Every structure is written in C-alpha cells, then in structure tokens.
C-alpha cells in the first residue's frame, strides 16, 4: 500500500549546505521565506562522508520530502511549488 500524506502533515525541506558557501546562505534564507509551515533543516554536507560523496561541490541542494527540487541557483518559485505540491494529499 503506498504511503498517503495527511493534510495535517507538514512537508520536510532539507537544505544541504557547507560552511562559507554564499549560494548556500542565500538558499537557506529563500527556503525560510518560501517554505513557511514546512519543517526546515539545514545539513552541512562536510559533516558526513556519504553526503560529501553524494553532493561534492554541488551545493546548495534543496530536498522536499525526499525529492531533490533544486541545486546551486535556487529559484523562489521552485521551492514554493514543491512545498505546495507536497502538502496535497495523494
């Protein structure tokens, strides 16, 4: 049986970043503004070898409910739509 999201469940947004990354800082601010109501986490890829292998220098990466929706240059509309779509029941 596929997982079905309840309307009350808040989407989870993860922003993969690294220290000293200007694009990452901008992405974090943008996500905070565009993903209101979602659970938001920032994860420094340099704290985990698997994340370093997976993302390398390809940060920031924004993931909404397990799906990568943006990387490097993060556009407001992209994040907003992904969070809105994640709120819709399947």
N, C-alpha and C positions, 0 to 999 in steps of 0.2 A: 504494500500500500504506500503510495507516495506521501511525502510529508506535506501537510497543508498548514499554511500560516493563518493564525487567527488574526482578526483585525486589531486586536489589542497588543499584539507582539510588535515590539519596536525593532526596526531594521538595525543591523550592526554594520558600522562603517569602520574599516581599518585603514589607516594611512601608514604605509611603510616609508620610513624616512631614514636619514642619517644626519649626524651632527655636522654643522657647518654648511648644510645644503640650503641655499636660498630658495630654490624651487620648492623644497620640502616645507619650509616655513610658510610660503605663500599658499601651498596646498592645504596645510593644516588650518590656516585662517579661513580659506574658502570653504572647506568642509564644515567648519564650525558654524559658518553663516548659512550654508546651503542645505545642511542635513539636520536642521533643528528637529528635535524629537527623536532622533536616532541615538543609539548607543555608539559613541565615537571613541576609538582608541588609536593612539599613535604608537608605532612599534619601530624602534631603531634596528635596522637590519644588521648592523655591526655587532649586535649582542648575541647573534645566533649564527653559527657556521652554515646551517642549512639555508637560512634566509640570505646570507651573503652569496652562496652558490646560486640560489634561485633568482635573486634580483640584481646582484652585482652592482653596477653603477646606474641601473635603470630605476632610479627613484626620483621623485615620489611615485608610488603606486597606490591607487585607491581601490579598495575592495569593498563591495556592498554584498552582504550576506553570502560571502564565499566566491563571488564573481568579480574578476578584475574589470573595472569600468573605465579606468583612466591611468595613464602613466606620463611622467615627465611634465608636460604642459597640461594642467588640469583645468578644464573649462567649467564654469558655473552650471550651465545647463545640463551637462553630462551628469554631474553629481546629483543635482536636483531631480532629474528624471529617474535615475537609478534608485534613489531613495523612495520616490513616489511609487514606482513600479513594485518595489519590494514590499510596500505597505498593502498592496492589493492582494486580496485572498486569491489563491489558485483556483 
